[in-house]
Amino acid sequence: METYTLLRAFADSWFLVAMMIFYLGACILPFLSSRRKAMADAASIPFRNEAAPQATDHNFAQGKNTENCDHDTQKLGG
């Protein structure tokens, strides 16, 4: 039997089964309840170095005119 034929038969049978098991394991692993803490820790990595959430001006974000708006500056500490 030639090397190519042997490798082709291996790739079509056992390697396909191994890759399918790996794929299913990779899809199921994040949803296991024992991995919940590790997934929550990984999800919070971008926010670890922030001291506190930034204050936002909701009127400005909505496109409203914020001139002469004293109550917004009081909330933001200005």
Backbone torsions as a table, in degrees:
resi	resn	phi	psi	omega
1	MET	NA	135.0	179.9
2	GLU	-72.9	157.1	179.7
3	THR	-63.1	-41.9	179.9
4	TYR	-61.6	-44.6	-179.4
5	THR	-64.1	-41.0	178.5
6	LEU	-63.7	-47.0	179.1
7	LEU	-66.4	-35.5	178.6
8	ARG	-65.9	-41.6	178.5
9	ALA	-66.3	-39.7	177.9
10	PHE	-64.6	-43.3	-179.4
11	ALA	-66.1	-35.5	-178.7
12	ASP	-76.0	-20.2	-175.3
13	SER	-114.7	-78.7	-170.9
14	TRP	-72.1	-37.0	179.7
15	PHE	-68.4	-35.2	176.4
16	LEU	-63.2	-42.0	177.9
17	VAL	-65.0	-43.0	179.7
18	ALA	-63.8	-42.1	179.0
19	MET	-67.3	-34.8	178.1
20	MET	-68.1	-40.7	177.6
21	ILE	-64.7	-42.2	177.4
22	PHE	-61.5	-44.7	-179.6
23	TYR	-62.8	-47.3	179.6
24	LEU	-63.5	-39.4	176.9
25	GLY	-63.9	-41.0	179.3
26	ALA	-67.8	-30.3	178.1
27	CYS	-77.5	-33.6	-176.5
28	ILE	-85.1	-32.6	-174.0
29	LEU	-53.1	-45.6	-178.5
30	PRO	-65.6	-21.5	-176.4
31	PHE	-92.4	-0.7	177.5
32	LEU	-71.8	139.5	-177.5
33	SER	-67.3	-24.9	179.3
34	SER	-72.3	-18.1	-179.6
35	ARG	-97.8	2.7	-174.4
36	ARG	-60.0	-43.3	-179.0
37	LYS	-65.6	-41.8	179.7
38	ALA	-65.3	-39.3	178.8
39	MET	-68.5	-38.9	177.4
40	ALA	-66.2	-37.9	177.4
41	ASP	-65.4	-42.1	179.1
42	ALA	-67.1	-34.5	-179.8
43	ALA	-70.2	-24.7	-177.5
44	SER	-93.5	4.6	-179.0
45	ILE	-56.3	-44.2	-178.3
46	PRO	-64.1	-21.1	-174.8
47	PHE	-102.5	5.6	-175.0
48	ARG	-65.7	-34.3	-174.6
49	ASN	-95.1	6.0	177.8
50	GLU	-85.1	132.0	-179.6
51	ALA	-74.5	-46.2	-178.9
52	ALA	-155.1	158.8	177.5
53	PRO	-65.6	145.3	179.6
54	GLN	-77.2	142.5	175.7
55	ALA	-75.5	137.9	179.2
56	THR	-119.4	150.3	176.6
57	ASP	-97.9	105.4	-174.8
58	HIS	-65.8	-34.1	178.3
59	ASN	-65.7	-40.2	179.7
60	PHE	-67.3	-39.1	-179.7
61	ALA	-66.4	-28.8	-179.6
62	GLN	-88.6	-1.9	177.1
63	GLY	85.1	13.4	179.5
64	LYS	-81.8	156.7	177.1
65	ASN	-73.7	124.9	-175.6
66	THR	-106.9	9.6	178.4
67	GLU	-68.8	144.5	179.5
68	ASN	58.2	36.4	179.6
69	CYS	-109.8	89.2	-176.5
70	ASP	-72.8	-34.1	-175.8
71	HIS	-66.4	-30.9	177.8
72	ASP	-69.8	-39.4	-179.3
73	THR	-71.8	-29.2	177.0
74	GLN	-68.8	-37.5	177.6
75	LYS	-65.5	-36.1	-177.3
76	LEU	-84.6	-2.4	176.4
77	GLY	85.2	18.9	-176.9
78	GLY	-100.3	NA	NA
